[in-house]
Amino acid sequence: MDSSTTDAYIDDFARFIEASPSSYHAVAEAARRLDEAGFSRLDEASDWPAAGADGGAASAEPAASARHYVVRDGAIIAWLRPAEATATTPFRVLGSHTDSPAFKLKPKPTIANRGWLQAGVEVYGGPLLNSWLDRELELAGRLVTRDGVEHLVRTGPYLRIPQLAIHLDREVNSGLTLDKQRHLTPVFGVGHAGDLLAHLAHLAGVPAWDVAGYDLLTADTQAPARFGKDGELFAAGRMDNLSSVYAGLVALIAAADETQAEQEHISVLAAFDHEELGSESRSGASGPLLDDVLSRIGAGLGATSSDRLRAYAASWCLSADAGHAIHPNYPERHDPVNTPIAGGGPLLKINANQRYATDAFGAALWARACERAGVSYQEFVSNNAVPCGSTIGPLTATRLGIRTVDVGVPLLSMHSARELCHVNDPVALSAAVGAFFAGA
């Protein structure tokens, strides 16, 4: 990759991360960028524009040559539909997720304890717990007032989970054990007077008494940074999986700027919420969101049930989620032969037990996309003695029958408050996604 291209990409990726401390903020930032690129937002509860303009069957669905997106809570789906699309036109889907491991605010969140003010939180997903200690954290997410209106809010640096001093635990360096209830309650002040929820309501510009519900999570406030030899390393929070969301967003917007006349598929960015919890929600990959949107796009083209199944049978999904680069201090935790390195290109993720959805056809598609993009890629498989994680890939393949391939950026310190990658790998991922959208 050209260094100026890499520099521009990483600088803007850093801005995207800083604008996205929660899944709701990530969706809002993606929507803002899509608006600027000429996409229009559709309301799921409303009729969508009729499709008669392109000669297709008239219906209350998106028009031809469409650039649209929909938002469902912390998830967003955006798509480009070429003017020549028909009822059986297949889809090219980039699947990703907007959430990351963190700590979520509980009800009755303000705790006065031994002269300290603390925030009651619950573990969200599977964070690397020790990495969250002694960091300035913020709360970010949404408040919902009694009239059902959502208000995004973020505190900036406000919380800290203090570790016990070594003088009070001389054996801590022999093994740190953290009790999730007792040891992970962050402090935000001293004394006995304080109302965390009132502070959040004030930041959102609403009365505290009017807040009827909230979804608020912690995020590390340290800015993303390049470092190391020639600035080739990049550290930031939430790269699992904002690296894939951003890669897909950049690729989709770039595709919108190119001619769509010869494109033989509908390009889709699907960024789901709640992957870190198993995806079982209305905005998760196990929910109906993707099928709902693809079905309505097909309906706008006059598709019958048979047409929709034909379109799905010819469709592809890239399930893009972060993966593991080989760790130099723990090489025994990796497969001894397949050892992806930082800077070696995005991963093709393979698992015999279908924890990843890649098969031989998917491997061939990924090889074509990377070749067309002019980037290299690396295979990842788990050590047989180390349990393999999973992604939204198998979920999408199971729910819709769309052939799916799992890919992603190699990281160190996955699920840490601050993860690490090589600057070339996110850029290469986006280039390969662009080739995928172009029909490779």
C-alpha positions as CSV (number, residue, x, y, z in Angstrom):
1,M,0.0,0.0,0.0
2,D,1.1,3.5,-0.7
3,S,2.2,5.2,2.5
4,S,0.1,8.3,1.9
5,T,-3.0,6.1,1.4
6,T,-2.2,4.2,4.6
7,D,-1.6,7.4,6.5
8,A,-4.9,8.9,5.4
9,Y,-6.8,5.7,6.1
10,I,-5.4,5.2,9.6
11,D,-5.9,8.9,10.5
12,D,-9.6,8.7,9.5
13,F,-10.0,5.3,11.1
14,A,-8.7,6.8,14.4
15,R,-11.4,9.5,14.0
16,F,-14.1,6.9,13.5
17,I,-13.0,5.0,16.6
18,E,-13.0,8.2,18.7
19,A,-16.5,9.0,17.4
20,S,-17.7,5.5,18.3
21,P,-17.4,4.8,22.1
22,S,-20.6,2.7,21.9
23,S,-22.5,0.7,19.3
24,Y,-25.1,3.5,19.2
25,H,-22.4,6.1,18.5
26,A,-20.8,3.9,15.9
27,V,-24.1,3.7,14.0
28,A,-24.7,7.4,14.3
29,E,-21.2,8.1,12.9
30,A,-21.7,5.6,10.1
31,A,-25.1,7.2,9.3
32,R,-23.5,10.7,9.2
33,R,-20.9,9.6,6.7
34,L,-23.5,7.8,4.6
35,D,-25.6,10.9,4.6
36,E,-22.6,12.9,3.3
37,A,-22.1,10.3,0.6
38,G,-25.7,10.7,-0.7
39,F,-27.4,7.8,1.0
40,S,-30.8,8.3,2.4
41,R,-32.2,6.8,5.6
42,L,-35.3,4.7,5.5
43,D,-37.7,4.1,8.4
44,E,-38.5,0.4,9.0
45,A,-42.0,1.3,10.2
46,S,-42.8,3.4,7.1
47,D,-43.4,2.6,3.4
48,W,-40.2,2.7,1.3
49,P,-40.1,4.5,-2.0
50,A,-41.8,2.8,-4.9
51,A,-39.7,0.9,-7.4
52,G,-41.7,1.7,-10.6
53,A,-39.1,4.1,-11.9
54,D,-36.8,1.4,-13.2
55,G,-39.6,-0.6,-14.9
56,G,-39.8,-3.0,-12.0
57,A,-43.0,-3.9,-10.3
58,A,-44.5,-1.0,-8.5
59,S,-44.5,-1.5,-4.7
60,A,-43.9,0.4,-1.5
61,E,-40.1,-0.4,-1.5
62,P,-36.8,1.2,-2.4
63,A,-36.4,2.9,-5.8
64,A,-33.8,1.7,-8.4
65,S,-30.3,3.0,-8.3
66,A,-30.8,3.1,-4.6
67,R,-28.4,4.3,-1.9
68,H,-30.2,3.7,1.3
69,Y,-29.7,2.6,4.9
70,V,-31.7,1.6,7.9
71,V,-30.9,1.8,11.6
72,R,-32.2,-0.6,14.2
73,D,-30.9,0.3,17.7
74,G,-27.1,-0.3,17.6
75,A,-27.1,-1.9,14.2
76,I,-27.1,-0.4,10.7
77,I,-27.6,-1.9,7.2
78,A,-26.7,0.2,4.1
79,W,-26.9,-0.9,0.5
80,L,-26.3,0.1,-3.2
81,R,-28.7,-1.2,-5.7
82,P,-27.8,-0.8,-9.4
83,A,-30.3,0.4,-11.9
84,E,-30.4,-2.9,-13.7
85,A,-31.2,-5.0,-10.6
86,T,-34.0,-7.6,-11.0
87,A,-36.0,-9.8,-8.7
88,T,-33.2,-12.4,-8.7
89,T,-30.2,-10.1,-8.4
90,P,-27.9,-11.6,-5.8
91,F,-26.4,-9.7,-2.8
92,R,-22.8,-9.1,-1.7
93,V,-22.9,-8.6,2.0
94,L,-20.1,-7.4,4.3
95,G,-21.1,-8.5,7.8
96,S,-19.6,-7.0,10.9
97,H,-20.5,-5.9,14.4
98,T,-20.6,-2.6,16.3
99,D,-20.2,-3.7,19.9
100,S,-17.1,-4.5,21.9
101,P,-16.5,-6.0,25.4
102,A,-16.9,-3.5,28.2
103,F,-18.9,-2.9,31.4
104,K,-22.6,-1.9,31.2
105,L,-24.3,0.4,33.7
106,K,-26.7,-1.3,36.1
107,P,-30.0,0.0,37.5
108,K,-29.5,2.2,40.6
109,P,-26.0,3.0,39.3
110,T,-24.7,5.4,42.0
111,I,-23.1,3.6,45.0
112,A,-21.6,5.4,48.1
113,N,-19.0,3.1,49.6
114,R,-16.4,3.9,52.2
115,G,-16.3,7.5,51.3
116,W,-16.1,6.9,47.6
117,L,-18.7,7.3,44.9
118,Q,-18.8,4.3,42.6
119,A,-20.8,3.2,39.5
120,G,-22.6,-0.1,39.5
121,V,-21.6,-2.0,36.4
122,E,-22.1,-5.4,34.9
123,V,-19.6,-7.2,32.7
124,Y,-20.6,-7.0,29.0
125,G,-19.2,-9.8,26.8
126,G,-15.7,-11.2,27.5
127,P,-13.4,-8.3,28.2
128,L,-9.7,-9.0,29.2
129,L,-10.5,-7.8,32.7
130,N,-7.0,-6.7,33.9
131,S,-6.6,-4.4,30.8
132,W,-9.4,-2.2,32.1
133,L,-7.7,-1.4,35.4
134,D,-6.2,2.0,36.1
135,R,-7.6,3.6,32.9
136,E,-9.7,6.8,32.6
137,L,-13.0,5.5,31.2
138,E,-16.1,7.1,29.9
139,L,-19.7,6.1,29.9
140,A,-21.3,6.2,26.5
141,G,-24.6,5.1,24.9
142,R,-28.2,6.2,25.0
143,L,-30.8,7.5,27.3
144,V,-34.5,7.1,26.5
145,T,-37.0,9.6,27.9
146,R,-40.6,8.8,28.8
147,D,-41.8,10.0,25.4
148,G,-39.7,7.2,23.7
149,V,-37.0,9.5,22.3
150,E,-33.4,8.3,22.2
151,H,-30.6,10.7,23.3
152,L,-27.0,9.8,22.7
153,V,-24.6,10.7,25.5
154,R,-21.0,10.3,26.5
155,T,-19.2,11.6,29.6
156,G,-15.6,11.9,28.5
157,P,-13.1,10.7,31.2
158,Y,-15.2,10.1,34.3
159,L,-14.5,6.6,35.7
160,R,-11.6,4.5,36.8
161,I,-11.3,0.9,38.1
162,P,-8.4,1.2,40.7
163,Q,-6.1,-1.8,41.2
164,L,-5.0,-2.7,44.7
165,A,-1.5,-1.5,45.5
166,I,1.2,-4.1,45.5
167,H,2.0,-3.2,49.2
168,L,-1.5,-4.7,50.1
169,D,-1.1,-7.8,47.9
170,R,2.5,-8.9,47.7
171,E,1.6,-11.9,45.6
172,V,-0.2,-10.0,42.9
173,N,2.5,-10.5,40.3
174,S,2.3,-14.3,40.9
175,G,-1.4,-14.3,39.7
176,L,-4.1,-11.7,39.6
177,T,-7.6,-12.9,40.4
178,L,-10.4,-10.4,39.9
179,D,-13.9,-10.9,41.4
180,K,-16.3,-9.5,38.9
181,Q,-18.7,-8.2,41.5
182,R,-16.2,-6.9,44.2
183,H,-13.1,-5.8,42.3
184,L,-14.5,-4.1,39.1
185,T,-16.6,-1.3,40.4
186,P,-15.2,2.0,39.1
187,V,-14.9,5.1,41.2
188,F,-16.0,8.6,40.0
189,G,-15.8,10.8,43.1
190,V,-15.7,11.0,46.8
191,G,-18.3,11.7,49.5
192,H,-21.9,10.6,49.8
193,A,-23.6,13.1,47.5
194,G,-23.7,12.4,43.9
195,D,-26.1,11.1,41.2
196,L,-24.5,9.5,38.2
197,L,-27.8,9.3,36.2
198,A,-28.5,13.0,36.9
199,H,-25.1,13.9,35.5
200,L,-25.7,11.8,32.3
201,A,-29.2,13.4,31.9
202,H,-27.6,16.9,32.2
203,L,-25.0,16.0,29.5
204,A,-27.9,14.8,27.2
205,G,-29.9,18.0,27.9
206,V,-32.9,16.3,29.5
207,P,-34.3,16.3,33.0
208,A,-33.2,13.4,35.2
209,W,-36.8,12.6,36.2
210,D,-37.6,12.1,32.5
211,V,-35.1,9.4,31.9
212,A,-37.0,6.1,31.7
213,G,-34.3,3.8,30.5
214,Y,-30.7,3.6,29.4
215,D,-28.1,1.5,27.6
216,L,-24.7,2.8,28.7
217,L,-21.3,1.1,28.5
218,T,-17.7,2.0,29.4
219,A,-15.1,2.9,26.8
220,D,-11.4,3.7,27.2
221,T,-10.7,7.4,26.6
222,Q,-7.1,7.1,25.6
223,A,-6.8,8.3,22.0
224,P,-5.8,5.9,19.2
225,A,-2.1,6.1,18.5
226,R,0.6,5.0,16.0
227,F,3.9,4.0,17.4
228,G,6.9,1.7,16.9
229,K,9.4,1.5,14.1
230,D,8.3,3.9,11.3
231,G,5.0,4.3,13.1
232,E,3.9,0.9,11.7
233,L,1.9,-0.2,14.8
234,F,-1.5,1.1,15.8
235,A,-3.2,0.8,19.1
236,A,-6.8,1.7,20.0
237,G,-9.9,0.4,21.8
238,R,-12.7,-1.4,20.0
239,M,-10.8,-2.5,16.9
240,D,-12.8,-5.7,17.5
241,N,-14.8,-5.0,15.5
242,L,-14.8,-1.3,14.4
243,S,-11.9,-2.3,12.1
244,S,-14.4,-4.3,10.0
245,V,-17.3,-1.8,10.3
246,Y,-15.0,1.0,9.0
247,A,-13.5,-1.1,6.3
248,G,-16.9,-2.0,5.0
249,L,-18.2,1.6,5.3
250,V,-15.2,3.0,3.3
251,A,-15.6,0.3,0.6
252,L,-19.3,0.9,0.2
253,I,-19.0,4.6,0.0
254,A,-16.2,4.2,-2.6
255,A,-18.4,1.8,-4.6
256,A,-21.2,4.4,-4.5
257,D,-18.8,6.9,-6.2
258,E,-18.1,4.5,-9.0
259,T,-20.5,3.5,-11.8
260,Q,-23.0,0.9,-10.8
261,A,-24.4,0.2,-14.3
262,E,-22.4,-2.9,-14.9
263,Q,-22.6,-4.3,-11.3
264,E,-24.5,-7.6,-11.2
265,H,-25.2,-7.6,-7.5
266,I,-26.5,-5.4,-4.7
267,S,-23.7,-4.4,-2.3
268,V,-24.6,-4.4,1.4
269,L,-22.9,-3.3,4.6
270,A,-24.5,-5.0,7.6
271,A,-23.1,-4.0,11.0
272,F,-24.9,-5.8,13.8
273,D,-25.0,-5.3,17.5
274,H,-24.6,-7.8,20.4
275,E,-22.1,-10.1,18.7
276,E,-20.1,-10.2,21.9
277,L,-23.1,-11.6,23.7
278,G,-24.0,-14.3,21.1
279,S,-26.0,-12.1,18.6
280,E,-29.4,-13.2,20.0
281,S,-31.3,-9.9,19.8
282,R,-33.5,-7.9,17.4
283,S,-30.4,-6.1,16.2
284,G,-28.0,-9.0,16.4
285,A,-27.0,-11.4,13.5
286,S,-29.2,-14.2,14.9
287,G,-32.2,-11.9,14.7
288,P,-34.3,-11.1,11.6
289,L,-32.7,-7.8,10.7
290,L,-30.7,-8.8,7.6
291,D,-33.5,-11.0,6.2
292,D,-36.0,-8.2,6.8
293,V,-34.0,-5.7,4.8
294,L,-33.0,-8.1,2.0
295,S,-36.6,-9.2,1.7
296,R,-37.8,-5.7,1.4
297,I,-35.2,-4.8,-1.2
298,G,-36.3,-7.9,-3.2
299,A,-39.9,-7.0,-2.8
300,G,-39.2,-3.6,-4.3
301,L,-38.0,-5.5,-7.4
302,G,-41.1,-7.6,-7.5
303,A,-39.5,-10.7,-6.1
304,T,-41.5,-13.8,-5.3
305,S,-40.5,-16.2,-2.5
306,S,-38.9,-18.3,-5.2
307,D,-37.0,-15.3,-6.6
308,R,-35.7,-14.4,-3.2
309,L,-34.4,-17.9,-2.6
310,R,-32.7,-17.8,-6.1
311,A,-31.1,-14.5,-5.2
312,Y,-29.8,-15.9,-1.9
313,A,-28.4,-19.0,-3.5
314,A,-26.2,-16.8,-5.7
315,S,-25.3,-14.4,-2.9
316,W,-22.1,-14.1,-0.8
317,C,-21.4,-12.8,2.7
318,L,-18.0,-11.7,4.0
319,S,-18.2,-12.1,7.7
320,A,-15.4,-9.6,8.7
321,D,-14.3,-9.8,12.3
322,A,-11.0,-9.4,14.0
323,G,-8.6,-12.4,14.4
324,H,-5.4,-13.3,16.1
325,A,-1.9,-12.5,15.0
326,I,0.7,-14.8,16.4
327,H,1.8,-13.6,19.8
328,P,5.6,-13.6,20.2
329,N,5.5,-14.2,23.9
330,Y,3.0,-17.1,23.7
331,P,3.7,-18.9,20.4
332,E,2.6,-22.2,21.9
333,R,-1.0,-20.9,21.9
334,H,-1.1,-20.8,18.1
335,D,-1.1,-23.4,15.4
336,P,2.6,-24.3,14.8
337,V,2.3,-24.0,11.0
338,N,-0.3,-21.4,10.3
339,T,1.2,-18.4,12.0
340,P,-0.3,-15.1,10.7
341,I,1.9,-12.1,11.4
342,A,1.0,-8.4,11.9
343,G,1.4,-6.7,8.6
344,G,1.1,-9.8,6.5
345,G,-2.4,-9.0,5.3
346,P,-6.0,-9.8,6.4
347,L,-6.9,-13.2,7.6
348,L,-8.9,-16.0,6.0
349,K,-10.4,-17.7,9.1
350,I,-10.9,-21.5,8.8
351,N,-12.3,-24.0,11.4
352,A,-13.2,-27.7,10.8
353,N,-16.1,-27.4,13.2
354,Q,-17.7,-24.5,11.5
355,R,-17.0,-22.0,14.2
356,Y,-16.0,-20.0,11.1
357,A,-18.1,-20.5,7.9
358,T,-15.3,-20.5,5.3
359,D,-15.3,-23.5,2.9
360,A,-13.3,-24.2,-0.3
361,F,-15.5,-21.9,-2.5
362,G,-15.2,-19.1,0.1
363,A,-11.4,-19.5,0.1
364,A,-11.4,-19.2,-3.7
365,L,-13.6,-16.0,-3.5
366,W,-11.3,-14.4,-0.9
367,A,-8.2,-15.3,-3.0
368,R,-9.8,-13.5,-6.1
369,A,-10.8,-10.5,-4.0
370,C,-7.3,-10.1,-2.5
371,E,-5.6,-10.6,-5.9
372,R,-7.9,-8.0,-7.5
373,A,-7.1,-5.6,-4.7
374,G,-3.4,-6.3,-4.9
375,V,-3.1,-7.4,-1.3
376,S,-1.8,-10.5,0.4
377,Y,-3.8,-12.6,2.9
378,Q,-3.0,-15.2,5.5
379,E,-4.9,-18.3,6.7
380,F,-5.8,-18.6,10.4
381,V,-6.7,-21.8,12.2
382,S,-6.7,-22.4,15.9
383,N,-4.3,-24.6,17.9
384,N,-6.2,-27.9,18.4
385,A,-5.7,-27.6,22.1
386,V,-7.1,-24.1,22.3
387,P,-10.9,-23.6,21.9
388,C,-11.9,-21.5,18.8
389,G,-14.1,-18.5,19.1
390,S,-16.9,-17.8,16.5
391,T,-18.4,-15.0,14.5
392,I,-21.6,-13.9,12.8
393,G,-20.5,-15.9,9.8
394,P,-22.1,-19.3,10.7
395,L,-25.2,-17.5,12.0
396,T,-25.7,-15.7,8.6
397,A,-25.1,-18.9,6.7
398,T,-27.5,-20.9,8.9
399,R,-30.3,-18.3,8.9
400,L,-30.3,-17.3,5.2
401,G,-28.4,-20.1,3.4
402,I,-26.0,-17.5,1.9
403,R,-22.5,-18.8,1.3
404,T,-20.3,-17.1,3.8
405,V,-16.5,-16.7,4.3
406,D,-14.9,-15.5,7.5
407,V,-12.1,-12.9,7.3
408,G,-10.6,-10.1,9.4
409,V,-7.7,-8.0,10.6
410,P,-5.0,-9.8,12.8
411,L,-4.7,-8.3,16.3
412,L,-2.8,-8.7,19.4
413,S,-4.6,-8.3,22.8
414,M,-8.1,-9.0,21.4
415,H,-10.8,-8.0,23.9
416,S,-8.3,-5.8,25.8
417,A,-9.4,-2.2,26.5
418,R,-6.7,-1.3,23.9
419,E,-5.9,-3.6,21.0
420,L,-2.9,-3.7,18.6
421,C,-2.5,-4.1,14.8
422,H,-0.2,-3.2,12.0
423,V,-1.3,-0.2,10.0
424,N,-1.2,-2.0,6.7
425,D,-3.7,-4.7,7.6
426,P,-6.9,-2.5,8.1
427,V,-6.1,-0.8,4.8
428,A,-5.7,-4.1,3.0
429,L,-8.9,-5.4,4.5
430,S,-10.9,-2.4,3.1
431,A,-9.2,-2.8,-0.3
432,A,-10.2,-6.5,-0.4
433,V,-13.8,-5.6,0.6
434,G,-13.9,-3.1,-2.2
435,A,-12.9,-5.8,-4.7
436,F,-15.5,-8.0,-3.2
437,F,-18.1,-5.3,-3.8
438,A,-16.8,-4.8,-7.3
439,G,-17.6,-8.5,-8.1
440,A,-14.3,-10.3,-7.6
